[in-house]
């Protein structure tokens, strides 16, 4: 009678060990980053206000998310690249509220060496032309299967969109950027 019980105990321990080794790659619960700052660039430059010409632009963003808690990370280097706009853009279209999202791929290189790839959308915020709501799904890497959200605001340089076109700006998070 002792041999079958002993065998069951060993089998149970082996199954427990195998299930620990098969844990998912993502950290449970995600993370929340209190700060996010960086720069954004439109290529080509968006024509200034008063110029009705539209260009088929791409948006790229580079920055840092910091003061993160949860998921074992504390900061990350962020790179975003949008697809080329399909309907064309200029300063007037960027300033006007639209329900059309600018979408692309974000890659976050976390301070732990892990990365997250996010299918990200930048959505307009009504009555605030310099704010964007971010929404996305982590498609690969750390936090795969979780959702990213937050709110960022960009600051145009002096004369941006009024005297010159819009090509570069800085941005910062308005509220924590979360992945959960």
Residue, then its C-alpha position, 0 to 999 in steps of 0.5 A: x500500500x505504501x508504494x502506490x501512495x509514494x508513486x502518487x506523491x512523486x507524480x503530484x510533485x512532478x506535475x506541480x514542477x511542470x506547471x511552474x515551468x509552464x508559467x506564462x511570459x507576461x507578468x500578472x496585473x500589468x504595470x502603471x507608469x506615472x511619467x511619460x515624456x518624449x518627442x514626436x515627428x511628422x514626416x513629411x511636415x504638416x502644412x500650416x493653418x490656412x494651407x489646405x494642402x494635405x500630406x500623407x504623413x507618418x508619425x514617429x514618437x520616441x520617449x521614456x515611461x518612468x516611475x512604473x509600478x507592477x509587473x517587475x518593471x520601473x521604466x521603459x524606452x518607447x518607440x512608436x511608428x504609425x502607418x501612413x495616413x490614408x486621408x491626408x493631414x495638415x495642421x487643420x486636420x490635426x486641430x479638428x476633432x475626428x473619430x479616426x484614430x492614427x494607428x501603428x506599432x509601439x515597442x517598449x524596451x523595459x529596464x529589465x531587458x524584456x520588451x512589449x509590442x503594442x498595436x496602438x491607436x492615438x485617438x483625438x480628445x474632444x475640445x482639446x486638439x493637443x491631447x491624444x487618448x492612447x489605446x492598444x493591445x499588447x501583441x507580443x512580449x511582456x504583458x502579452x494579451x493585456x491592454x494599454x491606455x493613457x492620455x498624452x498632451x503634446x506641446x508645439x514649438x513657437x510658431x508651429x502650425x501658425x507660422x510654420x508647418x508642424x513637424x516636431x513637438x514634445x509630449x508628456x503623460x497627463x495621467x498614468x499610462x497603464x497596461x492591465 
